[in-house]
Amino acid sequence: MKKWTKNDEQFLKDNYNILTNVELYNYFKISKGTFTKKARELGLKRKTKWSKNKEKYLLKYIGKKSLNELAKILDVSVGLIRQKKFQMGLTNTQADANWTKEKIIAEINGLININEDISAGRIKKAYPSLYSMARNYYRSWQDTIKACGIDYNTVRKNSHEVSWSRGKVIEDIRVLFENNQNLSSKYNCINRKRLWNAANHYFFSWRNAIEGAGLDYNKLSKNILNWNPVKVKKEILKLYQNDFPLFASYAKKNYVQLYGAARTHFSNWKEAIEYSDLDYSEINKRANEIDWTPSLIKETLLSLKEKNEDMSESVILRKYSKLRTGARRIFGSWEKAVEYSGLDINKTRKDIDTEGYKGRIFEDLVYKVLISIGRNISRQSHININNKIYIPDFIDNDSGSWIDSKLSSWGVGVEETIKKYLNVQDELEIIYLKSGPRKMEKVNFTWIKNFFPKLRVEGHFDLIEQINSIK
């Protein structure tokens, strides 16, 4: 059981109407029950006021976010959300009472008649009342669709919802074969991951699944790998004519099948290049200097995506530094190069759950928060002092002091930053996400959630939501 100090009690009194209940009992690291009991002992009561910004936010997101999500962002209880909905005319209990199983089915049939998408995701967003009442009566959207006499598989939009079976695996393989699609294990492992996984689950190997579909795996493999010196030459010249790099290290990473076939039919890659009537010394010059163009960068990124490689900038810098340099030179940043290629940066990187990635996200949010509350700051890249490079996250343009964002107020990284920056600065501000307050001479530690009251007043609920989402 927690022993409350006078400082703890004073902090609770000072912040009871500033921070949410969740933020406070997370701060004290206590249970909800212990927190509630202490608040009652101190006679603390919340001042519940609905600002115009809160009403606008509720009006915008009611039906799009759950009541729990809205309550957390707006810093009120779920009960108050329901009460405010009624006061603002955003709910109609009589209308809810009029829902019946027959009405639900009639509504769905009406949507089908106008060719509306009736997948669960679409209905949940566009028709939340229908979705909610359907689940009340039928327990799930799938059962609701079945009650309408419709095959649920025909309305699914998410590929992961496919119901796999031995028969389904065989059927899909046969369709691919009849359409002359690539049926190699490696290709399907990368490009048809769910089918490949299902095949291994039901048949214990991709080969067994192919043979289970009545196909000759050995013959199929031979056709897939039907390379010869002439075909190797043809593919090399095709790449050369399209001005793609052909030096060995690049080919090995980006033209895996071609490179493997070349090494099979020739003693080395150089011999394959010379067999194609190309000057290897000229080809090899590009190993140190690639003439990157937007189209070449896009082609390379799509190739990496097809091979399911991690495309986070730190990994690319380590494995394909020249690609990263070219992308930044042409597009200004790695993110813009990825976007130009038609890819979603968050779906191509595999460091989403790492502390480094979260730190970069938090830094961007801190910048937005400080700008939103009126701080006069600027972002910095490199500052050279006595031939040493310093990279603070931000600089306060009014005081000239440096500001750094950290996920935690404690840790090796924090101590190193403080030690390094205080060598050249009189004071430093650390804005942190977790681990609690601390005091240190010349260092001002600020909890990011101390800015939440101002953000709520200004209506920046989106920033609060994004900060709370960092786990």
Buried (B, 14 or more C-beta within 10 A) or exposed (E): EEEBEEEBEEBBEEBBBBBBBBBBBBBBEBEEEBBEEBBEEEEEEBEEEBEEBBBEBBEEBBBEBEBEBBBBBBBBBEEBBBBBBEEEEBBEEEEEEEBEEEEBBEBBEEBBEEEBEBBBEBBBEBBBBBBBBBBEBBEEBBEBBEBBEBEBEEBBEEEEEBEBEBEBBBEBBEEBBEEEEEBBBBBBBBBBEEBBBBBBEBBEEBBBBBBBBEBEBEEBBEEBEEBEBEEBBEBBBEBBEEEBBBBBEBBBBBBEBBBEBBBEBBEEBBBBBBBBEBEBEEBBEBBEEBEBEBEBBBBBBEBBBEEEBEBBBBBBBEEBEBBBBBBBEBBEEBEBBBEBBEBEBEEBBBBEEEEEBBBBBBBEBBBBBBEBBEBEBEEBEEEEEEEEEBEBBBBBEEEEBBBBBBBBBBBEBBEEBBEBBBEEBEBBBBBBBBBBEEEBEEBEBBBBBBBBBBBBEEBBBEBBBBBBEBE
